[in-house]
Structures are given as structure tokens and as C-alpha cells.
Amino acid sequence: MSTGEALELGLTFAVVGMVVVFAVLGTIALLISLLNRWSDQLDEKNAPAVTAAAPAGGIDSQTLAVIAAAATAAIKRPVRVREVKVHE
């Protein structure tokens, strides 16, 4: 095998290898995206709605509702505020 043939064979293997790797990476990215969407749909169905509990520690229900809404917007999933600790 001449140097040219060896170089051509090496480049062919490199290109085929890169195509295979990127195809597998694309497939994995697609699967992760689909699983994320599926998980979000399940969370929306199973998660309780944002609730405003009774005033706790000097925080009124309106402030608690704003905190819950901000948390929901930040993580893009419904949340339930279970406890609020006021640090003075």
C-alpha cells in the first residue's frame, strides 16, 4: 500500500467516524429533548397548582402568591410553597 492510498484510507475512516459520531450525538440530543417535553407534560398533569397558604411569619397571602408565581416562572414548572422562613 502506497502512502497516497494509506492517506486516502485514513481520511475515509476519519470522515466516516465523524459522521457516525455526530449522527449518534444528534440522536441522543433528540431523545433528551423528547424526554424533557414528555417530563414537562407529566409534571403539568401531576403537579398541584400554585397555592397561597395562610399567612406565615408575617407574610400575607398575596406576597406568598407572588413568591410562588416567581418560583413557577423561574423554573418553568408549577410549584407549591410549603414553608417560608423570614430572616430579620
ZAVEXMI-846204 format. One record per residue: residue number from 1; residue in one letter; y, z, x of N, C-alpha, C, O, CB in turn. Coordinates in Angstrom, 2 decimals. Glycine has a CB too. Layout:
ZAVEXMI-846204
NUM A Y Z X Y Z X Y Z X Y Z X Y Z X
...
end
This chain:
ZAVEXMI-846204
1 M -1.17 0.00 0.85 0.00 0.00 0.00 1.23 0.00 0.90 1.37 0.82 1.80 0.00 1.22 -0.97
2 S 2.13 -0.94 0.62 3.33 -1.05 1.42 4.36 -0.02 0.98 4.21 0.64 -0.06 3.91 -2.47 1.32
3 T 5.40 0.11 1.76 6.46 1.07 1.46 7.16 0.71 0.15 7.50 1.60 -0.63 7.48 1.11 2.61
4 G 7.37 -0.56 -0.09 8.01 -1.00 -1.33 7.18 -0.67 -2.55 7.70 -0.22 -3.57 8.28 -2.49 -1.28
5 E 5.88 -0.90 -2.43 5.00 -0.58 -3.56 4.96 0.92 -3.81 4.96 1.35 -4.97 3.58 -1.11 -3.30
6 A 4.92 1.71 -2.75 4.91 3.16 -2.89 6.20 3.65 -3.53 6.19 4.55 -4.38 4.70 3.83 -1.52
7 L 7.32 3.06 -3.12 8.61 3.43 -3.70 8.67 3.06 -5.17 9.15 3.84 -5.99 9.75 2.75 -2.94
8 E 8.19 1.90 -5.51 8.18 1.45 -6.91 7.29 2.36 -7.76 7.67 2.73 -8.87 7.69 -0.01 -7.01
9 L 6.13 2.71 -7.25 5.22 3.60 -7.97 5.85 4.99 -8.14 5.73 5.60 -9.21 3.88 3.71 -7.23
10 G 6.50 5.49 -7.11 7.15 6.79 -7.19 8.28 6.81 -8.19 8.41 7.77 -8.96 7.68 7.17 -5.84
11 L 9.10 5.75 -8.20 10.18 5.67 -9.18 9.64 5.55 -10.60 10.21 6.13 -11.53 11.08 4.48 -8.86
12 T 8.56 4.82 -10.77 7.95 4.69 -12.10 7.48 6.04 -12.59 7.72 6.42 -13.74 6.78 3.69 -12.06
13 F 6.79 6.78 -11.72 6.34 8.12 -12.10 7.51 9.05 -12.42 7.44 9.84 -13.36 5.49 8.73 -10.98
14 A 8.58 8.96 -11.66 9.75 9.81 -11.89 10.39 9.51 -13.24 10.73 10.42 -14.00 10.77 9.62 -10.76
15 V 10.55 8.21 -13.53 11.18 7.83 -14.80 10.30 8.23 -15.98 10.80 8.79 -16.95 11.45 6.32 -14.83
16 V 9.01 7.96 -15.90 8.09 8.32 -16.98 8.07 9.84 -17.15 8.07 10.34 -18.28 6.66 7.78 -16.70
17 G 8.04 10.56 -16.05 8.05 12.03 -16.13 9.32 12.55 -16.78 9.25 13.46 -17.60 7.91 12.62 -14.74
18 M 10.47 11.99 -16.43 11.73 12.44 -17.03 11.78 12.12 -18.51 12.25 12.93 -19.30 12.91 11.79 -16.32
19 V 11.29 10.95 -18.90 11.27 10.58 -20.31 10.38 11.55 -21.10 10.75 11.99 -22.19 10.77 9.13 -20.49
20 V 9.23 11.87 -20.55 8.32 12.80 -21.23 8.97 14.18 -21.35 8.91 14.79 -22.41 6.98 12.91 -20.46
21 V 9.57 14.67 -20.28 10.20 15.99 -20.30 11.32 16.04 -21.33 11.39 16.99 -22.11 10.74 16.36 -18.92
22 F 12.19 15.05 -21.36 13.29 15.06 -22.30 12.81 14.88 -23.74 13.40 15.43 -24.67 14.30 13.98 -21.94
23 A 11.76 14.11 -23.93 11.20 13.97 -25.28 10.64 15.31 -25.78 10.85 15.67 -26.93 10.09 12.90 -25.31
24 V 9.96 16.02 -24.91 9.42 17.34 -25.29 10.55 18.32 -25.54 10.50 19.09 -26.50 8.47 17.88 -24.19
25 L 11.58 18.31 -24.69 12.73 19.20 -24.90 13.44 18.89 -26.22 13.85 19.81 -26.93 13.71 19.07 -23.74
26 G 13.58 17.62 -26.54 14.19 17.24 -27.81 13.36 17.71 -28.99 13.91 18.16 -29.99 14.38 15.74 -27.88
27 T 12.04 17.59 -28.88 11.15 18.06 -29.95 11.26 19.57 -30.12 11.30 20.07 -31.24 9.70 17.65 -29.66
28 I 11.30 20.29 -29.02 11.43 21.75 -29.09 12.78 22.13 -29.72 12.84 23.04 -30.54 11.30 22.38 -27.69
29 A 13.85 21.44 -29.34 15.16 21.72 -29.91 15.17 21.46 -31.42 15.76 22.22 -32.18 16.24 20.87 -29.22
30 L 14.53 20.40 -31.84 14.44 20.09 -33.26 13.66 21.16 -34.01 14.06 21.58 -35.10 13.78 18.72 -33.47
31 L 12.55 21.60 -33.44 11.75 22.65 -34.08 12.52 23.96 -34.19 12.45 24.63 -35.21 10.45 22.88 -33.31
32 I 13.26 24.32 -33.15 14.06 25.54 -33.19 15.14 25.43 -34.25 15.41 26.39 -34.97 14.69 25.82 -31.81
33 S 15.76 24.27 -34.35 16.79 24.06 -35.37 16.21 24.18 -36.78 16.81 24.81 -37.65 17.44 22.68 -35.19
34 L 15.05 23.58 -36.99 14.42 23.67 -38.31 14.00 25.10 -38.63 14.17 25.55 -39.76 13.20 22.74 -38.37
35 L 13.46 25.82 -37.66 13.08 27.21 -37.88 14.30 28.08 -38.18 14.23 28.99 -39.00 12.34 27.75 -36.66
36 N 15.42 27.81 -37.51 16.64 28.56 -37.75 17.14 28.34 -39.17 17.53 29.29 -39.85 17.72 28.18 -36.74
37 R 17.13 27.09 -39.62 17.56 26.80 -41.00 16.62 27.45 -42.01 17.07 27.99 -43.02 17.63 25.28 -41.24
38 W 15.32 27.39 -41.75 14.34 27.99 -42.64 14.52 29.50 -42.70 14.43 30.10 -43.76 12.91 27.65 -42.19
39 S 14.79 30.10 -41.55 15.00 31.55 -41.49 16.27 31.94 -42.25 16.27 32.95 -42.95 15.10 32.01 -40.02
40 D 17.33 31.15 -42.11 18.57 31.44 -42.84 18.34 31.36 -44.35 18.88 32.18 -45.10 19.67 30.46 -42.43
41 Q 17.56 30.39 -44.80 17.28 30.26 -46.23 16.48 31.45 -46.73 16.73 31.94 -47.83 16.54 28.96 -46.51
42 L 15.53 31.91 -45.95 14.76 33.09 -46.34 15.64 34.33 -46.38 15.50 35.16 -47.28 13.59 33.31 -45.39
43 D 16.54 34.47 -45.40 17.44 35.62 -45.36 18.35 35.63 -46.58 18.61 36.69 -47.16 18.27 35.61 -44.08
44 E 18.84 34.46 -46.97 19.72 34.40 -48.13 18.97 34.80 -49.41 19.56 35.42 -50.29 20.30 32.99 -48.28
45 K 17.70 34.45 -49.51 16.92 34.79 -50.70 16.53 36.27 -50.71 16.53 36.90 -51.77 15.68 33.92 -50.77
46 N 16.18 36.83 -49.55 15.63 38.17 -49.49 16.65 39.25 -49.18 16.41 40.42 -49.50 14.57 38.22 -48.47
47 A 17.78 38.91 -48.57 18.75 39.92 -48.17 19.56 40.38 -49.37 19.91 39.57 -50.23 19.68 39.37 -47.08
48 P 19.85 41.66 -49.43 20.68 42.15 -50.52 22.12 41.67 -50.34 22.55 41.38 -49.22 20.63 43.68 -50.59
49 A 22.83 41.60 -51.43 24.22 41.18 -51.36 25.04 42.26 -50.69 24.59 43.40 -50.55 24.77 40.85 -52.77
50 V 26.24 41.90 -50.29 27.14 42.87 -49.69 27.50 43.90 -50.74 27.93 43.55 -51.84 28.41 42.19 -49.11
51 T 27.32 45.14 -50.40 27.60 46.19 -51.37 28.72 47.09 -50.85 28.86 47.28 -49.65 26.35 47.02 -51.66
52 A 29.49 47.61 -51.75 30.53 48.57 -51.41 30.07 49.93 -51.89 29.97 50.18 -53.09 31.91 48.17 -52.03
53 A 29.79 50.80 -50.94 29.29 52.14 -51.28 30.46 53.04 -51.65 31.62 52.66 -51.57 28.49 52.74 -50.11
54 A 30.11 54.23 -52.05 31.12 55.22 -52.37 31.92 55.56 -51.12 31.42 55.42 -50.01 30.48 56.49 -52.96
55 P 33.16 55.99 -51.30 33.97 56.32 -50.13 33.27 57.33 -49.23 32.73 58.34 -49.70 35.32 56.87 -50.56
56 A 33.27 57.04 -47.94 32.61 57.93 -46.99 33.54 58.18 -45.83 34.06 57.23 -45.24 31.27 57.33 -46.50
57 G 33.74 59.40 -45.50 34.54 59.74 -44.32 35.98 59.27 -44.41 36.57 58.91 -43.40 33.92 59.16 -43.11
58 G 36.56 59.27 -45.59 37.94 58.86 -45.73 38.16 57.37 -45.86 39.30 56.92 -45.87 38.71 59.36 -44.59
59 I 37.10 56.59 -45.95 37.23 55.14 -46.11 36.99 54.80 -47.57 35.94 55.13 -48.13 36.24 54.36 -45.19
60 D 37.96 54.15 -48.19 37.79 53.80 -49.61 36.89 52.59 -49.77 36.58 51.91 -48.79 39.16 53.53 -50.26
61 S 36.48 52.31 -50.99 35.52 51.24 -51.24 36.08 49.86 -50.91 35.33 48.97 -50.51 35.08 51.27 -52.69
62 Q 37.38 49.68 -51.06 37.97 48.38 -50.73 37.90 48.12 -49.23 37.58 47.01 -48.81 39.44 48.31 -51.22
63 T 38.20 49.12 -48.42 38.11 48.97 -46.97 36.67 48.72 -46.55 36.42 47.91 -45.66 38.66 50.20 -46.26
64 L 35.75 49.41 -47.17 34.34 49.22 -46.86 33.89 47.81 -47.22 33.11 47.19 -46.49 33.48 50.26 -47.60
65 A 34.37 47.29 -48.34 34.04 45.92 -48.73 34.61 44.91 -47.73 33.96 43.90 -47.44 34.57 45.63 -50.15
66 V 35.79 45.17 -47.22 36.39 44.27 -46.22 35.58 44.30 -44.93 35.36 43.26 -44.30 37.87 44.67 -45.94
67 I 35.13 45.50 -44.52 34.30 45.61 -43.32 33.00 44.84 -43.51 32.57 44.11 -42.62 34.01 47.10 -42.99
68 A 32.37 44.99 -44.66 31.12 44.28 -44.93 31.34 42.77 -44.96 30.51 42.01 -44.45 30.51 44.75 -46.26
69 A 32.44 42.33 -45.56 32.74 40.90 -45.60 33.00 40.35 -44.20 32.57 39.23 -43.88 33.96 40.63 -46.51
70 A 33.69 41.12 -43.36 33.94 40.68 -41.99 32.64 40.59 -41.20 32.45 39.65 -40.43 34.92 41.64 -41.29
71 A 31.75 41.56 -41.40 30.46 41.51 -40.71 29.64 40.31 -41.18 28.99 39.65 -40.37 29.67 42.82 -40.95
72 T 29.67 40.04 -42.47 28.96 38.89 -43.01 29.50 37.58 -42.42 28.74 36.68 -42.07 29.06 38.86 -44.55
73 A 30.81 37.49 -42.33 31.43 36.27 -41.76 31.11 36.15 -40.27 30.93 35.04 -39.77 32.95 36.29 -41.98
74 A 31.05 37.28 -39.58 30.84 37.23 -38.13 29.42 36.78 -37.79 29.24 35.99 -36.86 31.12 38.58 -37.52
75 I 28.42 37.28 -38.51 27.04 36.94 -38.16 26.45 35.89 -39.09 25.30 35.48 -38.93 26.18 38.18 -38.18
76 K 27.23 35.46 -40.07 26.84 34.38 -40.98 25.54 34.68 -41.73 24.73 33.80 -41.98 26.68 33.08 -40.21
77 R 25.38 35.95 -42.09 24.25 36.39 -42.90 24.72 37.56 -43.76 25.59 38.32 -43.34 23.02 36.79 -42.00
78 P 24.15 37.71 -44.93 24.52 38.87 -45.75 24.14 40.17 -45.05 23.08 40.28 -44.43 23.85 38.79 -47.13
79 V 25.01 41.16 -45.16 24.76 42.45 -44.55 24.96 43.56 -45.57 25.60 43.38 -46.60 25.67 42.67 -43.33
80 R 24.40 44.71 -45.25 24.63 45.91 -46.05 25.11 47.00 -45.11 24.45 47.33 -44.14 23.33 46.35 -46.82
81 V 26.27 47.54 -45.42 26.82 48.62 -44.62 26.16 49.90 -45.10 26.33 50.31 -46.25 28.39 48.70 -44.73
82 R 25.39 50.53 -44.22 24.65 51.74 -44.60 25.40 53.00 -44.22 25.27 54.02 -44.89 23.29 51.74 -43.96
83 E 26.16 52.93 -43.15 26.84 54.13 -42.67 28.10 53.74 -41.94 28.14 52.75 -41.20 25.92 54.97 -41.77
84 V 29.14 54.53 -42.15 30.38 54.32 -41.44 30.76 55.64 -40.78 30.84 56.67 -41.44 31.51 53.81 -42.40
85 K 30.98 55.58 -39.48 31.42 56.78 -38.75 32.88 56.58 -38.37 33.23 55.60 -37.72 30.53 57.05 -37.49
86 V 33.70 57.52 -38.76 35.12 57.45 -38.46 35.39 58.29 -37.21 35.11 59.48 -37.18 35.97 57.95 -39.66
87 H 35.92 57.65 -36.20 36.27 58.34 -34.96 37.78 58.52 -34.93 38.54 57.55 -34.96 35.78 57.54 -33.69
88 E 38.19 59.76 -34.86 39.63 60.04 -34.86 40.10 60.51 -33.52 41.29 60.79 -33.35 39.98 61.06 -35.91
end
